Amino acid sequence: MNTLPTKKPGDPDVNTIPTWRELAERFRDLVKDFLKEGKELERELEPKLLPALKRFKLEIEKLIAKLEQRAK
């Protein structure tokens, strides 16, 4: 029993080696998609992370103030 899909007439030959230009285009498209998904993820996470980052900043400023007080 053969469960592999049949090859369609319009499909490019899988065994052909792509040109450098084709590889560069594939890579460029991949990087564009990666950056797009990263920006979408950033937009999703920003509202959740912003309050925590602000609290973290306050804690760091407190620690810096303590260290500066010790140094005097």
mmCIF file of the N, C-alpha and C atoms, coordinates in Angstrom:
data_MODEL
# 
_entry.id   MODEL 
# 
loop_
_atom_site.group_PDB 
_atom_site.id 
_atom_site.type_symbol 
_atom_site.label_atom_id 
_atom_site.label_alt_id 
_atom_site.label_comp_id 
_atom_site.label_asym_id 
_atom_site.label_entity_id 
_atom_site.label_seq_id 
_atom_site.pdbx_PDB_ins_code 
_atom_site.Cartn_x 
_atom_site.Cartn_y 
_atom_site.Cartn_z 
_atom_site.occupancy 
_atom_site.B_iso_or_equiv 
_atom_site.pdbx_formal_charge 
_atom_site.auth_seq_id 
_atom_site.auth_comp_id 
_atom_site.auth_asym_id 
_atom_site.auth_atom_id 
_atom_site.pdbx_PDB_model_num 
ATOM 1   N N  . MET A 1 1  ? 0.851  -1.175 0.000   1.00 0.00 ? 1  MET A N  1 
ATOM 2   C CA . MET A 1 1  ? 0.000  0.000  0.000   1.00 0.00 ? 1  MET A CA 1 
ATOM 3   C C  . MET A 1 1  ? 0.900  1.242  0.000   1.00 0.00 ? 1  MET A C  1 
ATOM 4   N N  . ASN A 1 2  ? 0.686  2.119  -0.956  1.00 0.00 ? 2  ASN A N  1 
ATOM 5   C CA . ASN A 1 2  ? 1.469  3.353  -1.064  1.00 0.00 ? 2  ASN A CA 1 
ATOM 6   C C  . ASN A 1 2  ? 0.644  4.489  -0.490  1.00 0.00 ? 2  ASN A C  1 
ATOM 7   N N  . THR A 1 3  ? 1.124  5.111  0.596   1.00 0.00 ? 3  THR A N  1 
ATOM 8   C CA . THR A 1 3  ? 0.378  6.202  1.222   1.00 0.00 ? 3  THR A CA 1 
ATOM 9   C C  . THR A 1 3  ? 0.949  7.565  0.866   1.00 0.00 ? 3  THR A C  1 
ATOM 10  N N  . LEU A 1 4  ? 1.977  7.603  0.040   1.00 0.00 ? 4  LEU A N  1 
ATOM 11  C CA . LEU A 1 4  ? 2.567  8.874  -0.349  1.00 0.00 ? 4  LEU A CA 1 
ATOM 12  C C  . LEU A 1 4  ? 1.660  9.592  -1.334  1.00 0.00 ? 4  LEU A C  1 
ATOM 13  N N  . PRO A 1 5  ? 1.571  10.916 -1.239  1.00 0.00 ? 5  PRO A N  1 
ATOM 14  C CA . PRO A 1 5  ? 0.734  11.643 -2.199  1.00 0.00 ? 5  PRO A CA 1 
ATOM 15  C C  . PRO A 1 5  ? 1.358  11.587 -3.592  1.00 0.00 ? 5  PRO A C  1 
ATOM 16  N N  . THR A 1 6  ? 0.506  11.611 -4.586  1.00 0.00 ? 6  THR A N  1 
ATOM 17  C CA . THR A 1 6  ? 1.019  11.580 -5.954  1.00 0.00 ? 6  THR A CA 1 
ATOM 18  C C  . THR A 1 6  ? 1.543  12.955 -6.334  1.00 0.00 ? 6  THR A C  1 
ATOM 19  N N  . LYS A 1 7  ? 2.507  12.970 -7.212  1.00 0.00 ? 7  LYS A N  1 
ATOM 20  C CA . LYS A 1 7  ? 3.111  14.227 -7.638  1.00 0.00 ? 7  LYS A CA 1 
ATOM 21  C C  . LYS A 1 7  ? 2.196  14.900 -8.652  1.00 0.00 ? 7  LYS A C  1 
ATOM 22  N N  . LYS A 1 8  ? 1.925  16.180 -8.403  1.00 0.00 ? 8  LYS A N  1 
ATOM 23  C CA . LYS A 1 8  ? 1.068  16.932 -9.309  1.00 0.00 ? 8  LYS A CA 1 
ATOM 24  C C  . LYS A 1 8  ? 1.902  17.363 -10.513 1.00 0.00 ? 8  LYS A C  1 
ATOM 25  N N  . PRO A 1 9  ? 1.269  17.540 -11.680 1.00 0.00 ? 9  PRO A N  1 
ATOM 26  C CA . PRO A 1 9  ? 2.030  17.914 -12.882 1.00 0.00 ? 9  PRO A CA 1 
ATOM 27  C C  . PRO A 1 9  ? 2.724  19.268 -12.776 1.00 0.00 ? 9  PRO A C  1 
ATOM 28  N N  . GLY A 1 10 ? 2.163  20.217 -12.031 1.00 0.00 ? 10 GLY A N  1 
ATOM 29  C CA . GLY A 1 10 ? 2.738  21.560 -11.952 1.00 0.00 ? 10 GLY A CA 1 
ATOM 30  C C  . GLY A 1 10 ? 3.796  21.710 -10.867 1.00 0.00 ? 10 GLY A C  1 
ATOM 31  N N  . ASP A 1 11 ? 3.999  20.688 -10.043 1.00 0.00 ? 11 ASP A N  1 
ATOM 32  C CA . ASP A 1 11 ? 4.958  20.774 -8.945  1.00 0.00 ? 11 ASP A CA 1 
ATOM 33  C C  . ASP A 1 11 ? 6.391  20.828 -9.480  1.00 0.00 ? 11 ASP A C  1 
ATOM 34  N N  . PRO A 1 12 ? 7.234  21.698 -8.887  1.00 0.00 ? 12 PRO A N  1 
ATOM 35  C CA . PRO A 1 12 ? 8.640  21.715 -9.304  1.00 0.00 ? 12 PRO A CA 1 
ATOM 36  C C  . PRO A 1 12 ? 9.322  20.432 -8.839  1.00 0.00 ? 12 PRO A C  1 
ATOM 37  N N  . ASP A 1 13 ? 10.352 20.058 -9.557  1.00 0.00 ? 13 ASP A N  1 
ATOM 38  C CA . ASP A 1 13 ? 11.087 18.846 -9.225  1.00 0.00 ? 13 ASP A CA 1 
ATOM 39  C C  . ASP A 1 13 ? 11.795 19.051 -7.883  1.00 0.00 ? 13 ASP A C  1 
ATOM 40  N N  . VAL A 1 14 ? 11.592 18.143 -6.970  1.00 0.00 ? 14 VAL A N  1 
ATOM 41  C CA . VAL A 1 14 ? 12.162 18.249 -5.635  1.00 0.00 ? 14 VAL A CA 1 
ATOM 42  C C  . VAL A 1 14 ? 13.679 18.069 -5.676  1.00 0.00 ? 14 VAL A C  1 
ATOM 43  N N  . ASN A 1 15 ? 14.162 17.346 -6.635  1.00 0.00 ? 15 ASN A N  1 
ATOM 44  C CA . ASN A 1 15 ? 15.584 17.033 -6.697  1.00 0.00 ? 15 ASN A CA 1 
ATOM 45  C C  . ASN A 1 15 ? 16.420 18.126 -7.352  1.00 0.00 ? 15 ASN A C  1 
ATOM 46  N N  . THR A 1 16 ? 15.803 19.177 -7.873  1.00 0.00 ? 16 THR A N  1 
ATOM 47  C CA . THR A 1 16 ? 16.584 20.248 -8.486  1.00 0.00 ? 16 THR A CA 1 
ATOM 48  C C  . THR A 1 16 ? 17.183 21.129 -7.400  1.00 0.00 ? 16 THR A C  1 
ATOM 49  N N  . ILE A 1 17 ? 18.365 21.609 -7.650  1.00 0.00 ? 17 ILE A N  1 
ATOM 50  C CA . ILE A 1 17 ? 19.064 22.463 -6.691  1.00 0.00 ? 17 ILE A CA 1 
ATOM 51  C C  . ILE A 1 17 ? 18.652 23.909 -6.958  1.00 0.00 ? 17 ILE A C  1 
ATOM 52  N N  . PRO A 1 18 ? 18.186 24.626 -5.907  1.00 0.00 ? 18 PRO A N  1 
ATOM 53  C CA . PRO A 1 18 ? 17.785 26.019 -6.111  1.00 0.00 ? 18 PRO A CA 1 
ATOM 54  C C  . PRO A 1 18 ? 18.999 26.907 -6.382  1.00 0.00 ? 18 PRO A C  1 
ATOM 55  N N  . THR A 1 19 ? 18.754 27.988 -7.091  1.00 0.00 ? 19 THR A N  1 
ATOM 56  C CA . THR A 1 19 ? 19.837 28.924 -7.380  1.00 0.00 ? 19 THR A CA 1 
ATOM 57  C C  . THR A 1 19 ? 20.105 29.770 -6.136  1.00 0.00 ? 19 THR A C  1 
ATOM 58  N N  . TRP A 1 20 ? 21.224 30.468 -6.160  1.00 0.00 ? 20 TRP A N  1 
ATOM 59  C CA . TRP A 1 20 ? 21.565 31.346 -5.033  1.00 0.00 ? 20 TRP A CA 1 
ATOM 60  C C  . TRP A 1 20 ? 20.525 32.430 -4.870  1.00 0.00 ? 20 TRP A C  1 
ATOM 61  N N  . ARG A 1 21 ? 20.009 32.911 -5.976  1.00 0.00 ? 21 ARG A N  1 
ATOM 62  C CA . ARG A 1 21 ? 18.980 33.958 -5.917  1.00 0.00 ? 21 ARG A CA 1 
ATOM 63  C C  . ARG A 1 21 ? 17.714 33.434 -5.231  1.00 0.00 ? 21 ARG A C  1 
ATOM 64  N N  . GLU A 1 22 ? 17.308 32.214 -5.588  1.00 0.00 ? 22 GLU A N  1 
ATOM 65  C CA . GLU A 1 22 ? 16.129 31.618 -4.967  1.00 0.00 ? 22 GLU A CA 1 
ATOM 66  C C  . GLU A 1 22 ? 16.353 31.397 -3.470  1.00 0.00 ? 22 GLU A C  1 
ATOM 67  N N  . LEU A 1 23 ? 17.539 30.939 -3.114  1.00 0.00 ? 23 LEU A N  1 
ATOM 68  C CA . LEU A 1 23 ? 17.863 30.741 -1.702  1.00 0.00 ? 23 LEU A CA 1 
ATOM 69  C C  . LEU A 1 23 ? 17.845 32.063 -0.940  1.00 0.00 ? 23 LEU A C  1 
ATOM 70  N N  . ALA A 1 24 ? 18.393 33.109 -1.575  1.00 0.00 ? 24 ALA A N  1 
ATOM 71  C CA . ALA A 1 24 ? 18.404 34.430 -0.937  1.00 0.00 ? 24 ALA A CA 1 
ATOM 72  C C  . ALA A 1 24 ? 16.978 34.939 -0.741  1.00 0.00 ? 24 ALA A C  1 
ATOM 73  N N  . GLU A 1 25 ? 16.111 34.725 -1.731  1.00 0.00 ? 25 GLU A N  1 
ATOM 74  C CA . GLU A 1 25 ? 14.717 35.156 -1.617  1.00 0.00 ? 25 GLU A CA 1 
ATOM 75  C C  . GLU A 1 25 ? 13.999 34.398 -0.513  1.00 0.00 ? 25 GLU A C  1 
ATOM 76  N N  . ARG A 1 26 ? 14.240 33.098 -0.417  1.00 0.00 ? 26 ARG A N  1 
ATOM 77  C CA . ARG A 1 26 ? 13.630 32.299 0.650   1.00 0.00 ? 26 ARG A CA 1 
ATOM 78  C C  . ARG A 1 26 ? 14.102 32.787 2.018   1.00 0.00 ? 26 ARG A C  1 
ATOM 79  N N  . PHE A 1 27 ? 15.396 33.042 2.134   1.00 0.00 ? 27 PHE A N  1 
ATOM 80  C CA . PHE A 1 27 ? 15.962 33.497 3.398   1.00 0.00 ? 27 PHE A CA 1 
ATOM 81  C C  . PHE A 1 27 ? 15.388 34.863 3.777   1.00 0.00 ? 27 PHE A C  1 
ATOM 82  N N  . ARG A 1 28 ? 15.306 35.779 2.801   1.00 0.00 ? 28 ARG A N  1 
ATOM 83  C CA . ARG A 1 28 ? 14.752 37.113 3.055   1.00 0.00 ? 28 ARG A CA 1 
ATOM 84  C C  . ARG A 1 28 ? 13.306 37.013 3.528   1.00 0.00 ? 28 ARG A C  1 
ATOM 85  N N  . ASP A 1 29 ? 12.511 36.168 2.885   1.00 0.00 ? 29 ASP A N  1 
ATOM 86  C CA . ASP A 1 29 ? 11.118 35.982 3.290   1.00 0.00 ? 29 ASP A CA 1 
ATOM 87  C C  . ASP A 1 29 ? 11.023 35.395 4.696   1.00 0.00 ? 29 ASP A C  1 
ATOM 88  N N  . LEU A 1 30 ? 11.908 34.463 5.005   1.00 0.00 ? 30 LEU A N  1 
ATOM 89  C CA . LEU A 1 30 ? 11.922 33.851 6.322   1.00 0.00 ? 30 LEU A CA 1 
ATOM 90  C C  . LEU A 1 30 ? 12.256 34.882 7.401   1.00 0.00 ? 30 LEU A C  1 
ATOM 91  N N  . VAL A 1 31 ? 13.244 35.729 7.146   1.00 0.00 ? 31 VAL A N  1 
ATOM 92  C CA . VAL A 1 31 ? 13.633 36.764 8.110   1.00 0.00 ? 31 VAL A CA 1 
ATOM 93  C C  . VAL A 1 31 ? 12.503 37.774 8.288   1.00 0.00 ? 31 VAL A C  1 
ATOM 94  N N  . LYS A 1 32 ? 11.841 38.150 7.188   1.00 0.00 ? 32 LYS A N  1 
ATOM 95  C CA . LYS A 1 32 ? 10.711 39.078 7.287   1.00 0.00 ? 32 LYS A CA 1 
ATOM 96  C C  . LYS A 1 32 ? 9.603  38.498 8.165   1.00 0.00 ? 32 LYS A C  1 
ATOM 97  N N  . ASP A 1 33 ? 9.287  37.218 7.950   1.00 0.00 ? 33 ASP A N  1 
ATOM 98  C CA . ASP A 1 33 ? 8.254  36.571 8.757   1.00 0.00 ? 33 ASP A CA 1 
ATOM 99  C C  . ASP A 1 33 ? 8.664  36.511 10.223  1.00 0.00 ? 33 ASP A C  1 
ATOM 100 N N  . PHE A 1 34 ? 9.939  36.203 10.474  1.00 0.00 ? 34 PHE A N  1 
ATOM 101 C CA . PHE A 1 34 ? 10.449 36.125 11.839  1.00 0.00 ? 34 PHE A CA 1 
ATOM 102 C C  . PHE A 1 34 ? 10.324 37.477 12.540  1.00 0.00 ? 34 PHE A C  1 
ATOM 103 N N  . LEU A 1 35 ? 10.703 38.542 11.863  1.00 0.00 ? 35 LEU A N  1 
ATOM 104 C CA . LEU A 1 35 ? 10.615 39.883 12.447  1.00 0.00 ? 35 LEU A CA 1 
ATOM 105 C C  . LEU A 1 35 ? 9.165  40.290 12.691  1.00 0.00 ? 35 LEU A C  1 
ATOM 106 N N  . LYS A 1 36 ? 8.298  39.954 11.750  1.00 0.00 ? 36 LYS A N  1 
ATOM 107 C CA . LYS A 1 36 ? 6.870  40.281 11.886  1.00 0.00 ? 36 LYS A CA 1 
ATOM 108 C C  . LYS A 1 36 ? 6.282  39.582 13.104  1.00 0.00 ? 36 LYS A C  1 
ATOM 109 N N  . GLU A 1 37 ? 6.585  38.294 13.269  1.00 0.00 ? 37 GLU A N  1 
ATOM 110 C CA . GLU A 1 37 ? 6.065  37.548 14.410  1.00 0.00 ? 37 GLU A CA 1 
ATOM 111 C C  . GLU A 1 37 ? 6.638  38.087 15.717  1.00 0.00 ? 37 GLU A C  1 
ATOM 112 N N  . GLY A 1 38 ? 7.905  38.501 15.698  1.00 0.00 ? 38 GLY A N  1 
ATOM 113 C CA . GLY A 1 38 ? 8.526  39.068 16.885  1.00 0.00 ? 38 GLY A CA 1 
ATOM 114 C C  . GLY A 1 38 ? 7.849  40.359 17.304  1.00 0.00 ? 38 GLY A C  1 
ATOM 115 N N  . LYS A 1 39 ? 7.516  41.208 16.335  1.00 0.00 ? 39 LYS A N  1 
ATOM 116 C CA . LYS A 1 39 ? 6.835  42.466 16.647  1.00 0.00 ? 39 LYS A CA 1 
ATOM 117 C C  . LYS A 1 39 ? 5.436  42.215 17.191  1.00 0.00 ? 39 LYS A C  1 
ATOM 118 N N  . GLU A 1 40 ? 4.747  41.225 16.622  1.00 0.00 ? 40 GLU A N  1 
ATOM 119 C CA . GLU A 1 40 ? 3.414  40.887 17.118  1.00 0.00 ? 40 GLU A CA 1 
ATOM 120 C C  . GLU A 1 40 ? 3.490  40.370 18.551  1.00 0.00 ? 40 GLU A C  1 
ATOM 121 N N  . LEU A 1 41 ? 4.490  39.548 18.833  1.00 0.00 ? 41 LEU A N  1 
ATOM 122 C CA . LEU A 1 41 ? 4.671  39.029 20.182  1.00 0.00 ? 41 LEU A CA 1 
ATOM 123 C C  . LEU A 1 41 ? 4.987  40.155 21.160  1.00 0.00 ? 41 LEU A C  1 
ATOM 124 N N  . GLU A 1 42 ? 5.822  41.104 20.722  1.00 0.00 ? 42 GLU A N  1 
ATOM 125 C CA . GLU A 1 42 ? 6.170  42.250 21.563  1.00 0.00 ? 42 GLU A CA 1 
ATOM 126 C C  . GLU A 1 42 ? 4.922  43.055 21.907  1.00 0.00 ? 42 GLU A C  1 
ATOM 127 N N  . ARG A 1 43 ? 4.069  43.297 20.914  1.00 0.00 ? 43 ARG A N  1 
ATOM 128 C CA . ARG A 1 43 ? 2.825  44.051 21.152  1.00 0.00 ? 43 ARG A CA 1 
ATOM 129 C C  . ARG A 1 43 ? 1.912  43.314 22.127  1.00 0.00 ? 43 ARG A C  1 
ATOM 130 N N  . GLU A 1 44 ? 1.917  41.970 22.036  1.00 0.00 ? 44 GLU A N  1 
ATOM 131 C CA . GLU A 1 44 ? 1.097  41.158 22.919  1.00 0.00 ? 44 GLU A CA 1 
ATOM 132 C C  . GLU A 1 44 ? 1.594  41.216 24.356  1.00 0.00 ? 44 GLU A C  1 
ATOM 133 N N  . LEU A 1 45 ? 2.902  41.158 24.534  1.00 0.00 ? 45 LEU A N  1 
ATOM 134 C CA . LEU A 1 45 ? 3.480  41.058 25.875  1.00 0.00 ? 45 LEU A CA 1 
ATOM 135 C C  . LEU A 1 45 ? 3.684  42.394 26.567  1.00 0.00 ? 45 LEU A C  1 
ATOM 136 N N  . GLU A 1 46 ? 3.766  43.466 25.806  1.00 0.00 ? 46 GLU A N  1 
ATOM 137 C CA . GLU A 1 46 ? 4.072  44.777 26.392  1.00 0.00 ? 46 GLU A CA 1 
ATOM 138 C C  . GLU A 1 46 ? 3.122  45.173 27.515  1.00 0.00 ? 46 GLU A C  1 
ATOM 139 N N  . PRO A 1 47 ? 1.799  45.074 27.346  1.00 0.00 ? 47 PRO A N  1 
ATOM 140 C CA . PRO A 1 47 ? 0.904  45.480 28.437  1.00 0.00 ? 47 PRO A CA 1 
ATOM 141 C C  . PRO A 1 47 ? 1.102  44.656 29.713  1.00 0.00 ? 47 PRO A C  1 
ATOM 142 N N  . LYS A 1 48 ? 1.511  43.409 29.559  1.00 0.00 ? 48 LYS A N  1 
ATOM 143 C CA . LYS A 1 48 ? 1.717  42.554 30.723  1.00 0.00 ? 48 LYS A CA 1 
ATOM 144 C C  . LYS A 1 48 ? 3.048  42.857 31.403  1.00 0.00 ? 48 LYS A C  1 
ATOM 145 N N  . LEU A 1 49 ? 4.064  43.168 30.622  1.00 0.00 ? 49 LEU A N  1 
ATOM 146 C CA . LEU A 1 49 ? 5.398  43.362 31.172  1.00 0.00 ? 49 LEU A CA 1 
ATOM 147 C C  . LEU A 1 49 ? 5.661  44.767 31.696  1.00 0.00 ? 49 LEU A C  1 
ATOM 148 N N  . LEU A 1 50 ? 4.990  45.755 31.156  1.00 0.00 ? 50 LEU A N  1 
ATOM 149 C CA . LEU A 1 50 ? 5.273  47.136 31.521  1.00 0.00 ? 50 LEU A CA 1 
ATOM 150 C C  . LEU A 1 50 ? 5.137  47.405 33.024  1.00 0.00 ? 50 LEU A C  1 
ATOM 151 N N  . PRO A 1 51 ? 4.062  46.994 33.677  1.00 0.00 ? 51 PRO A N  1 
ATOM 152 C CA . PRO A 1 51 ? 3.974  47.235 35.130  1.00 0.00 ? 51 PRO A CA 1 
ATOM 153 C C  . PRO A 1 51 ? 5.103  46.552 35.907  1.00 0.00 ? 51 PRO A C  1 
ATOM 154 N N  . ALA A 1 52 ? 5.439  45.338 35.528  1.00 0.00 ? 52 ALA A N  1 
ATOM 155 C CA . ALA A 1 52 ? 6.508  44.619 36.222  1.00 0.00 ? 52 ALA A CA 1 
ATOM 156 C C  . ALA A 1 52 ? 7.851  45.317 36.008  1.00 0.00 ? 52 ALA A C  1 
ATOM 157 N N  . LEU A 1 53 ? 8.090  45.798 34.809  1.00 0.00 ? 53 LEU A N  1 
ATOM 158 C CA . LEU A 1 53 ? 9.345  46.497 34.536  1.00 0.00 ? 53 LEU A CA 1 
ATOM 159 C C  . LEU A 1 53 ? 9.439  47.808 35.312  1.00 0.00 ? 53 LEU A C  1 
ATOM 160 N N  . LYS A 1 54 ? 8.320  48.491 35.468  1.00 0.00 ? 54 LYS A N  1 
ATOM 161 C CA . LYS A 1 54 ? 8.317  49.735 36.245  1.00 0.00 ? 54 LYS A CA 1 
ATOM 162 C C  . LYS A 1 54 ? 8.651  49.455 37.711  1.00 0.00 ? 54 LYS A C  1 
ATOM 163 N N  . ARG A 1 55 ? 8.061  48.377 38.275  1.00 0.00 ? 55 ARG A N  1 
ATOM 164 C CA . ARG A 1 55 ? 8.378  48.003 39.661  1.00 0.00 ? 55 ARG A CA 1 
ATOM 165 C C  . ARG A 1 55 ? 9.847  47.630 39.790  1.00 0.00 ? 55 ARG A C  1 
ATOM 166 N N  . PHE A 1 56 ? 10.365 46.914 38.809  1.00 0.00 ? 56 PHE A N  1 
ATOM 167 C CA . PHE A 1 56 ? 11.765 46.507 38.801  1.00 0.00 ? 56 PHE A CA 1 
ATOM 168 C C  . PHE A 1 56 ? 12.674 47.737 38.768  1.00 0.00 ? 56 PHE A C  1 
ATOM 169 N N  . LYS A 1 57 ? 12.303 48.714 37.970  1.00 0.00 ? 57 LYS A N  1 
ATOM 170 C CA . LYS A 1 57 ? 13.078 49.959 37.875  1.00 0.00 ? 57 LYS A CA 1 
ATOM 171 C C  . LYS A 1 57 ? 13.112 50.674 39.225  1.00 0.00 ? 57 LYS A C  1 
ATOM 172 N N  . LEU A 1 58 ? 11.970 50.731 39.906  1.00 0.00 ? 58 LEU A N  1 
ATOM 173 C CA . LEU A 1 58 ? 11.909 51.375 41.223  1.00 0.00 ? 58 LEU A CA 1 
ATOM 174 C C  . LEU A 1 58 ? 12.810 50.660 42.228  1.00 0.00 ? 58 LEU A C  1 
ATOM 175 N N  . GLU A 1 59 ? 12.795 49.332 42.199  1.00 0.00 ? 59 GLU A N  1 
ATOM 176 C CA . GLU A 1 59 ? 13.636 48.563 43.118  1.00 0.00 ? 59 GLU A CA 1 
ATOM 177 C C  . GLU A 1 59 ? 15.115 48.817 42.837  1.00 0.00 ? 59 GLU A C  1 
ATOM 178 N N  . ILE A 1 60 ? 15.480 48.883 41.584  1.00 0.00 ? 60 ILE A N  1 
ATOM 179 C CA . ILE A 1 60 ? 16.884 49.153 41.221  1.00 0.00 ? 60 ILE A CA 1 
ATOM 180 C C  . ILE A 1 60 ? 17.278 50.552 41.689  1.00 0.00 ? 60 ILE A C  1 
ATOM 181 N N  . GLU A 1 61 ? 16.405 51.527 41.498  1.00 0.00 ? 61 GLU A N  1 
ATOM 182 C CA . GLU A 1 61 ? 16.700 52.892 41.948  1.00 0.00 ? 61 GLU A CA 1 
ATOM 183 C C  . GLU A 1 61 ? 16.867 52.942 43.461  1.00 0.00 ? 61 GLU A C  1 
ATOM 184 N N  . LYS A 1 62 ? 16.072 52.162 44.207  1.00 0.00 ? 62 LYS A N  1 
ATOM 185 C CA . LYS A 1 62 ? 16.214 52.110 45.663  1.00 0.00 ? 62 LYS A CA 1 
ATOM 186 C C  . LYS A 1 62 ? 17.580 51.534 46.047  1.00 0.00 ? 62 LYS A C  1 
ATOM 187 N N  . LEU A 1 63 ? 17.958 50.456 45.364  1.00 0.00 ? 63 LEU A N  1 
ATOM 188 C CA . LEU A 1 63 ? 19.252 49.828 45.648  1.00 0.00 ? 63 LEU A CA 1 
ATOM 189 C C  . LEU A 1 63 ? 20.406 50.780 45.336  1.00 0.00 ? 63 LEU A C  1 
ATOM 190 N N  . ILE A 1 64 ? 20.304 51.501 44.245  1.00 0.00 ? 64 ILE A N  1 
ATOM 191 C CA . ILE A 1 64 ? 21.349 52.467 43.877  1.00 0.00 ? 64 ILE A CA 1 
ATOM 192 C C  . ILE A 1 64 ? 21.443 53.555 44.940  1.00 0.00 ? 64 ILE A C  1 
ATOM 193 N N  . ALA A 1 65 ? 20.293 54.025 45.404  1.00 0.00 ? 65 ALA A N  1 
ATOM 194 C CA . ALA A 1 65 ? 20.286 55.064 46.439  1.00 0.00 ? 65 ALA A CA 1 
ATOM 195 C C  . ALA A 1 65 ? 20.952 54.552 47.713  1.00 0.00 ? 65 ALA A C  1 
ATOM 196 N N  . LYS A 1 66 ? 20.675 53.301 48.115  1.00 0.00 ? 66 LYS A N  1 
ATOM 197 C CA . LYS A 1 66 ? 21.303 52.721 49.301  1.00 0.00 ? 66 LYS A CA 1 
ATOM 198 C C  . LYS A 1 66 ? 22.816 52.633 49.132  1.00 0.00 ? 66 LYS A C  1 
ATOM 199 N N  . LEU A 1 67 ? 23.254 52.176 47.961  1.00 0.00 ? 67 LEU A N  1 
ATOM 200 C CA . LEU A 1 67 ? 24.692 52.053 47.708  1.00 0.00 ? 67 LEU A CA 1 
ATOM 201 C C  . LEU A 1 67 ? 25.375 53.408 47.698  1.00 0.00 ? 67 LEU A C  1 
ATOM 202 N N  . GLU A 1 68 ? 24.716 54.410 47.139  1.00 0.00 ? 68 GLU A N  1 
ATOM 203 C CA . GLU A 1 68 ? 25.287 55.750 47.149  1.00 0.00 ? 68 GLU A CA 1 
ATOM 204 C C  . GLU A 1 68 ? 25.361 56.291 48.568  1.00 0.00 ? 68 GLU A C  1 
ATOM 205 N N  . GLN A 1 69 ? 24.378 55.960 49.397  1.00 0.00 ? 69 GLN A N  1 
ATOM 206 C CA . GLN A 1 69 ? 24.371 56.396 50.795  1.00 0.00 ? 69 GLN A CA 1 
ATOM 207 C C  . GLN A 1 69 ? 25.549 55.762 51.548  1.00 0.00 ? 69 GLN A C  1 
ATOM 208 N N  . ARG A 1 70 ? 25.787 54.482 51.288  1.00 0.00 ? 70 ARG A N  1 
ATOM 209 C CA . ARG A 1 70 ? 26.916 53.791 51.927  1.00 0.00 ? 70 ARG A CA 1 
ATOM 210 C C  . ARG A 1 70 ? 28.263 54.382 51.526  1.00 0.00 ? 70 ARG A C  1 
ATOM 211 N N  . ALA A 1 71 ? 28.353 54.765 50.254  1.00 0.00 ? 71 ALA A N  1 
ATOM 212 C CA . ALA A 1 71 ? 29.616 55.265 49.725  1.00 0.00 ? 71 ALA A CA 1 
ATOM 213 C C  . ALA A 1 71 ? 30.004 56.594 50.356  1.00 0.00 ? 71 ALA A C  1 
ATOM 214 N N  . LYS A 1 72 ? 29.048 57.338 50.851  1.00 0.00 ? 72 LYS A N  1 
ATOM 215 C CA . LYS A 1 72 ? 29.339 58.671 51.444  1.00 0.00 ? 72 LYS A CA 1 
ATOM 216 C C  . LYS A 1 72 ? 29.906 58.584 52.825  1.00 0.00 ? 72 LYS A C  1 
# 
